[in-house]
Amino acid sequence: MEIRGVIKSKHINHVRIITSDKKQEVDVFYTDSKKFDIEELIENEVVLFSIVAESVDYYGLKLAKFWLLSIISPKKKFVYQGKKRKGDNENNEEGWADRHLK
């Protein structure tokens, strides 16, 4: 499921967004593995999240807790490139596949 909105506030374990369609405030929870990605987002930024709903029983009332699966938009500004290998050159314009498929 996807949810689109504007970030209202960021907290330790969740982000509060105001949805674009119905202007509702929704909390989207995230795990520690997504913490770095959430820190890159700023308040009042338009986001599109891929989420999953978890059913929660609150004093007999059925509620849903939304968990972040991935950030669809905006795209990540930082991309982990992995460890440098022997022979990799920062100034070299040809990629790994170009070097190994000759």
MODELLER restraints for C-alpha pairs under 7 A, 6 or more apart:
rsr = mdl.restraints
at = mdl.atoms
rsr.add(forms.Gaussian(group=physical.xy_distance, feature=features.Distance(at['CA:1:A'], at['CA:50:A']), mean=5.78, stdev=0.5))
rsr.add(forms.Gaussian(group=physical.xy_distance, feature=features.Distance(at['CA:1:A'], at['CA:51:A']), mean=5.46, stdev=0.5))
rsr.add(forms.Gaussian(group=physical.xy_distance, feature=features.Distance(at['CA:1:A'], at['CA:52:A']), mean=6.24, stdev=0.5))
rsr.add(forms.Gaussian(group=physical.xy_distance, feature=features.Distance(at['CA:2:A'], at['CA:48:A']), mean=6.85, stdev=0.5))
rsr.add(forms.Gaussian(group=physical.xy_distance, feature=features.Distance(at['CA:2:A'], at['CA:49:A']), mean=5.56, stdev=0.5))
rsr.add(forms.Gaussian(group=physical.xy_distance, feature=features.Distance(at['CA:2:A'], at['CA:50:A']), mean=4.50, stdev=0.5))
rsr.add(forms.Gaussian(group=physical.xy_distance, feature=features.Distance(at['CA:2:A'], at['CA:51:A']), mean=5.84, stdev=0.5))
rsr.add(forms.Gaussian(group=physical.xy_distance, feature=features.Distance(at['CA:3:A'], at['CA:48:A']), mean=5.76, stdev=0.5))
rsr.add(forms.Gaussian(group=physical.xy_distance, feature=features.Distance(at['CA:3:A'], at['CA:49:A']), mean=5.34, stdev=0.5))
rsr.add(forms.Gaussian(group=physical.xy_distance, feature=features.Distance(at['CA:3:A'], at['CA:50:A']), mean=6.57, stdev=0.5))
rsr.add(forms.Gaussian(group=physical.xy_distance, feature=features.Distance(at['CA:4:A'], at['CA:19:A']), mean=5.75, stdev=0.5))
rsr.add(forms.Gaussian(group=physical.xy_distance, feature=features.Distance(at['CA:4:A'], at['CA:20:A']), mean=5.93, stdev=0.5))
rsr.add(forms.Gaussian(group=physical.xy_distance, feature=features.Distance(at['CA:4:A'], at['CA:47:A']), mean=5.73, stdev=0.5))
rsr.add(forms.Gaussian(group=physical.xy_distance, feature=features.Distance(at['CA:4:A'], at['CA:48:A']), mean=4.41, stdev=0.5))
rsr.add(forms.Gaussian(group=physical.xy_distance, feature=features.Distance(at['CA:4:A'], at['CA:49:A']), mean=6.40, stdev=0.5))
rsr.add(forms.Gaussian(group=physical.xy_distance, feature=features.Distance(at['CA:5:A'], at['CA:17:A']), mean=5.81, stdev=0.5))
rsr.add(forms.Gaussian(group=physical.xy_distance, feature=features.Distance(at['CA:5:A'], at['CA:18:A']), mean=5.22, stdev=0.5))
rsr.add(forms.Gaussian(group=physical.xy_distance, feature=features.Distance(at['CA:5:A'], at['CA:19:A']), mean=4.05, stdev=0.5))
rsr.add(forms.Gaussian(group=physical.xy_distance, feature=features.Distance(at['CA:5:A'], at['CA:20:A']), mean=4.70, stdev=0.5))
rsr.add(forms.Gaussian(group=physical.xy_distance, feature=features.Distance(at['CA:5:A'], at['CA:46:A']), mean=5.60, stdev=0.5))
rsr.add(forms.Gaussian(group=physical.xy_distance, feature=features.Distance(at['CA:5:A'], at['CA:47:A']), mean=5.62, stdev=0.5))
rsr.add(forms.Gaussian(group=physical.xy_distance, feature=features.Distance(at['CA:5:A'], at['CA:48:A']), mean=6.70, stdev=0.5))
rsr.add(forms.Gaussian(group=physical.xy_distance, feature=features.Distance(at['CA:6:A'], at['CA:17:A']), mean=5.34, stdev=0.5))
rsr.add(forms.Gaussian(group=physical.xy_distance, feature=features.Distance(at['CA:6:A'], at['CA:18:A']), mean=5.27, stdev=0.5))
rsr.add(forms.Gaussian(group=physical.xy_distance, feature=features.Distance(at['CA:6:A'], at['CA:19:A']), mean=6.56, stdev=0.5))
rsr.add(forms.Gaussian(group=physical.xy_distance, feature=features.Distance(at['CA:6:A'], at['CA:44:A']), mean=5.43, stdev=0.5))
rsr.add(forms.Gaussian(group=physical.xy_distance, feature=features.Distance(at['CA:6:A'], at['CA:45:A']), mean=5.43, stdev=0.5))
rsr.add(forms.Gaussian(group=physical.xy_distance, feature=features.Distance(at['CA:6:A'], at['CA:46:A']), mean=4.43, stdev=0.5))
rsr.add(forms.Gaussian(group=physical.xy_distance, feature=features.Distance(at['CA:6:A'], at['CA:47:A']), mean=6.11, stdev=0.5))
rsr.add(forms.Gaussian(group=physical.xy_distance, feature=features.Distance(at['CA:7:A'], at['CA:16:A']), mean=6.13, stdev=0.5))
rsr.add(forms.Gaussian(group=physical.xy_distance, feature=features.Distance(at['CA:7:A'], at['CA:17:A']), mean=4.39, stdev=0.5))
rsr.add(forms.Gaussian(group=physical.xy_distance, feature=features.Distance(at['CA:7:A'], at['CA:18:A']), mean=6.50, stdev=0.5))
rsr.add(forms.Gaussian(group=physical.xy_distance, feature=features.Distance(at['CA:7:A'], at['CA:43:A']), mean=5.05, stdev=0.5))
rsr.add(forms.Gaussian(group=physical.xy_distance, feature=features.Distance(at['CA:7:A'], at['CA:44:A']), mean=5.01, stdev=0.5))
rsr.add(forms.Gaussian(group=physical.xy_distance, feature=features.Distance(at['CA:7:A'], at['CA:45:A']), mean=5.61, stdev=0.5))
rsr.add(forms.Gaussian(group=physical.xy_distance, feature=features.Distance(at['CA:7:A'], at['CA:46:A']), mean=6.58, stdev=0.5))
rsr.add(forms.Gaussian(group=physical.xy_distance, feature=features.Distance(at['CA:8:A'], at['CA:16:A']), mean=5.54, stdev=0.5))
rsr.add(forms.Gaussian(group=physical.xy_distance, feature=features.Distance(at['CA:8:A'], at['CA:17:A']), mean=5.13, stdev=0.5))
rsr.add(forms.Gaussian(group=physical.xy_distance, feature=features.Distance(at['CA:8:A'], at['CA:18:A']), mean=6.44, stdev=0.5))
rsr.add(forms.Gaussian(group=physical.xy_distance, feature=features.Distance(at['CA:8:A'], at['CA:43:A']), mean=5.79, stdev=0.5))
rsr.add(forms.Gaussian(group=physical.xy_distance, feature=features.Distance(at['CA:8:A'], at['CA:44:A']), mean=6.02, stdev=0.5))
rsr.add(forms.Gaussian(group=physical.xy_distance, feature=features.Distance(at['CA:9:A'], at['CA:15:A']), mean=6.04, stdev=0.5))
rsr.add(forms.Gaussian(group=physical.xy_distance, feature=features.Distance(at['CA:9:A'], at['CA:16:A']), mean=5.28, stdev=0.5))
rsr.add(forms.Gaussian(group=physical.xy_distance, feature=features.Distance(at['CA:9:A'], at['CA:43:A']), mean=6.02, stdev=0.5))
rsr.add(forms.Gaussian(group=physical.xy_distance, feature=features.Distance(at['CA:10:A'], at['CA:16:A']), mean=6.30, stdev=0.5))
rsr.add(forms.Gaussian(group=physical.xy_distance, feature=features.Distance(at['CA:13:A'], at['CA:29:A']), mean=5.82, stdev=0.5))
rsr.add(forms.Gaussian(group=physical.xy_distance, feature=features.Distance(at['CA:13:A'], at['CA:30:A']), mean=5.88, stdev=0.5))
rsr.add(forms.Gaussian(group=physical.xy_distance, feature=features.Distance(at['CA:14:A'], at['CA:27:A']), mean=6.23, stdev=0.5))
rsr.add(forms.Gaussian(group=physical.xy_distance, feature=features.Distance(at['CA:14:A'], at['CA:28:A']), mean=5.37, stdev=0.5))
rsr.add(forms.Gaussian(group=physical.xy_distance, feature=features.Distance(at['CA:14:A'], at['CA:29:A']), mean=4.03, stdev=0.5))
rsr.add(forms.Gaussian(group=physical.xy_distance, feature=features.Distance(at['CA:14:A'], at['CA:30:A']), mean=5.74, stdev=0.5))
rsr.add(forms.Gaussian(group=physical.xy_distance, feature=features.Distance(at['CA:15:A'], at['CA:27:A']), mean=5.64, stdev=0.5))
rsr.add(forms.Gaussian(group=physical.xy_distance, feature=features.Distance(at['CA:15:A'], at['CA:28:A']), mean=5.28, stdev=0.5))
rsr.add(forms.Gaussian(group=physical.xy_distance, feature=features.Distance(at['CA:15:A'], at['CA:29:A']), mean=6.41, stdev=0.5))
rsr.add(forms.Gaussian(group=physical.xy_distance, feature=features.Distance(at['CA:16:A'], at['CA:25:A']), mean=6.55, stdev=0.5))
rsr.add(forms.Gaussian(group=physical.xy_distance, feature=features.Distance(at['CA:16:A'], at['CA:26:A']), mean=5.57, stdev=0.5))
rsr.add(forms.Gaussian(group=physical.xy_distance, feature=features.Distance(at['CA:16:A'], at['CA:27:A']), mean=4.45, stdev=0.5))
rsr.add(forms.Gaussian(group=physical.xy_distance, feature=features.Distance(at['CA:16:A'], at['CA:28:A']), mean=6.32, stdev=0.5))
rsr.add(forms.Gaussian(group=physical.xy_distance, feature=features.Distance(at['CA:17:A'], at['CA:25:A']), mean=5.63, stdev=0.5))
rsr.add(forms.Gaussian(group=physical.xy_distance, feature=features.Distance(at['CA:17:A'], at['CA:26:A']), mean=5.42, stdev=0.5))
rsr.add(forms.Gaussian(group=physical.xy_distance, feature=features.Distance(at['CA:17:A'], at['CA:27:A']), mean=6.47, stdev=0.5))
rsr.add(forms.Gaussian(group=physical.xy_distance, feature=features.Distance(at['CA:18:A'], at['CA:24:A']), mean=5.34, stdev=0.5))
rsr.add(forms.Gaussian(group=physical.xy_distance, feature=features.Distance(at['CA:18:A'], at['CA:25:A']), mean=4.53, stdev=0.5))
rsr.add(forms.Gaussian(group=physical.xy_distance, feature=features.Distance(at['CA:18:A'], at['CA:26:A']), mean=6.34, stdev=0.5))
rsr.add(forms.Gaussian(group=physical.xy_distance, feature=features.Distance(at['CA:19:A'], at['CA:25:A']), mean=6.51, stdev=0.5))
rsr.add(forms.Gaussian(group=physical.xy_distance, feature=features.Distance(at['CA:27:A'], at['CA:66:A']), mean=6.92, stdev=0.5))
rsr.add(forms.Gaussian(group=physical.xy_distance, feature=features.Distance(at['CA:28:A'], at['CA:66:A']), mean=5.04, stdev=0.5))
rsr.add(forms.Gaussian(group=physical.xy_distance, feature=features.Distance(at['CA:28:A'], at['CA:67:A']), mean=5.63, stdev=0.5))
rsr.add(forms.Gaussian(group=physical.xy_distance, feature=features.Distance(at['CA:28:A'], at['CA:68:A']), mean=6.23, stdev=0.5))
rsr.add(forms.Gaussian(group=physical.xy_distance, feature=features.Distance(at['CA:29:A'], at['CA:66:A']), mean=6.05, stdev=0.5))
rsr.add(forms.Gaussian(group=physical.xy_distance, feature=features.Distance(at['CA:29:A'], at['CA:67:A']), mean=4.83, stdev=0.5))
rsr.add(forms.Gaussian(group=physical.xy_distance, feature=features.Distance(at['CA:29:A'], at['CA:68:A']), mean=6.06, stdev=0.5))
rsr.add(forms.Gaussian(group=physical.xy_distance, feature=features.Distance(at['CA:30:A'], at['CA:67:A']), mean=5.75, stdev=0.5))
rsr.add(forms.Gaussian(group=physical.xy_distance, feature=features.Distance(at['CA:30:A'], at['CA:68:A']), mean=5.25, stdev=0.5))
rsr.add(forms.Gaussian(group=physical.xy_distance, feature=features.Distance(at['CA:47:A'], at['CA:73:A']), mean=5.41, stdev=0.5))
rsr.add(forms.Gaussian(group=physical.xy_distance, feature=features.Distance(at['CA:47:A'], at['CA:74:A']), mean=6.13, stdev=0.5))
rsr.add(forms.Gaussian(group=physical.xy_distance, feature=features.Distance(at['CA:48:A'], at['CA:71:A']), mean=6.36, stdev=0.5))
rsr.add(forms.Gaussian(group=physical.xy_distance, feature=features.Distance(at['CA:48:A'], at['CA:72:A']), mean=5.41, stdev=0.5))
rsr.add(forms.Gaussian(group=physical.xy_distance, feature=features.Distance(at['CA:48:A'], at['CA:73:A']), mean=4.94, stdev=0.5))
rsr.add(forms.Gaussian(group=physical.xy_distance, feature=features.Distance(at['CA:49:A'], at['CA:68:A']), mean=6.79, stdev=0.5))
rsr.add(forms.Gaussian(group=physical.xy_distance, feature=features.Distance(at['CA:49:A'], at['CA:70:A']), mean=6.04, stdev=0.5))
rsr.add(forms.Gaussian(group=physical.xy_distance, feature=features.Distance(at['CA:49:A'], at['CA:71:A']), mean=4.76, stdev=0.5))
rsr.add(forms.Gaussian(group=physical.xy_distance, feature=features.Distance(at['CA:49:A'], at['CA:72:A']), mean=5.54, stdev=0.5))
rsr.add(forms.Gaussian(group=physical.xy_distance, feature=features.Distance(at['CA:50:A'], at['CA:68:A']), mean=6.24, stdev=0.5))
rsr.add(forms.Gaussian(group=physical.xy_distance, feature=features.Distance(at['CA:50:A'], at['CA:69:A']), mean=5.38, stdev=0.5))
rsr.add(forms.Gaussian(group=physical.xy_distance, feature=features.Distance(at['CA:50:A'], at['CA:70:A']), mean=5.19, stdev=0.5))
rsr.add(forms.Gaussian(group=physical.xy_distance, feature=features.Distance(at['CA:50:A'], at['CA:71:A']), mean=6.23, stdev=0.5))
rsr.add(forms.Gaussian(group=physical.xy_distance, feature=features.Distance(at['CA:50:A'], at['CA:72:A']), mean=6.59, stdev=0.5))
rsr.add(forms.Gaussian(group=physical.xy_distance, feature=features.Distance(at['CA:51:A'], at['CA:66:A']), mean=6.25, stdev=0.5))
rsr.add(forms.Gaussian(group=physical.xy_distance, feature=features.Distance(at['CA:51:A'], at['CA:67:A']), mean=5.41, stdev=0.5))
rsr.add(forms.Gaussian(group=physical.xy_distance, feature=features.Distance(at['CA:51:A'], at['CA:68:A']), mean=4.62, stdev=0.5))
rsr.add(forms.Gaussian(group=physical.xy_distance, feature=features.Distance(at['CA:51:A'], at['CA:69:A']), mean=5.08, stdev=0.5))
rsr.add(forms.Gaussian(group=physical.xy_distance, feature=features.Distance(at['CA:52:A'], at['CA:66:A']), mean=5.74, stdev=0.5))
rsr.add(forms.Gaussian(group=physical.xy_distance, feature=features.Distance(at['CA:52:A'], at['CA:67:A']), mean=5.33, stdev=0.5))
rsr.add(forms.Gaussian(group=physical.xy_distance, feature=features.Distance(at['CA:52:A'], at['CA:68:A']), mean=6.70, stdev=0.5))
rsr.add(forms.Gaussian(group=physical.xy_distance, feature=features.Distance(at['CA:52:A'], at['CA:69:A']), mean=6.80, stdev=0.5))
rsr.add(forms.Gaussian(group=physical.xy_distance, feature=features.Distance(at['CA:53:A'], at['CA:64:A']), mean=5.77, stdev=0.5))
rsr.add(forms.Gaussian(group=physical.xy_distance, feature=features.Distance(at['CA:53:A'], at['CA:65:A']), mean=5.54, stdev=0.5))
rsr.add(forms.Gaussian(group=physical.xy_distance, feature=features.Distance(at['CA:53:A'], at['CA:66:A']), mean=4.58, stdev=0.5))
rsr.add(forms.Gaussian(group=physical.xy_distance, feature=features.Distance(at['CA:53:A'], at['CA:67:A']), mean=6.28, stdev=0.5))
rsr.add(forms.Gaussian(group=physical.xy_distance, feature=features.Distance(at['CA:54:A'], at['CA:64:A']), mean=5.42, stdev=0.5))
rsr.add(forms.Gaussian(group=physical.xy_distance, feature=features.Distance(at['CA:54:A'], at['CA:65:A']), mean=4.99, stdev=0.5))
rsr.add(forms.Gaussian(group=physical.xy_distance, feature=features.Distance(at['CA:54:A'], at['CA:66:A']), mean=6.26, stdev=0.5))
rsr.add(forms.Gaussian(group=physical.xy_distance, feature=features.Distance(at['CA:55:A'], at['CA:62:A']), mean=6.80, stdev=0.5))
rsr.add(forms.Gaussian(group=physical.xy_distance, feature=features.Distance(at['CA:55:A'], at['CA:63:A']), mean=5.91, stdev=0.5))
rsr.add(forms.Gaussian(group=physical.xy_distance, feature=features.Distance(at['CA:55:A'], at['CA:64:A']), mean=4.72, stdev=0.5))
rsr.add(forms.Gaussian(group=physical.xy_distance, feature=features.Distance(at['CA:55:A'], at['CA:65:A']), mean=6.36, stdev=0.5))
rsr.add(forms.Gaussian(group=physical.xy_distance, feature=features.Distance(at['CA:56:A'], at['CA:62:A']), mean=5.86, stdev=0.5))
rsr.add(forms.Gaussian(group=physical.xy_distance, feature=features.Distance(at['CA:56:A'], at['CA:63:A']), mean=5.07, stdev=0.5))
rsr.add(forms.Gaussian(group=physical.xy_distance, feature=features.Distance(at['CA:56:A'], at['CA:64:A']), mean=5.67, stdev=0.5))
rsr.add(forms.Gaussian(group=physical.xy_distance, feature=features.Distance(at['CA:56:A'], at['CA:65:A']), mean=6.62, stdev=0.5))
rsr.add(forms.Gaussian(group=physical.xy_distance, feature=features.Distance(at['CA:57:A'], at['CA:63:A']), mean=6.18, stdev=0.5))
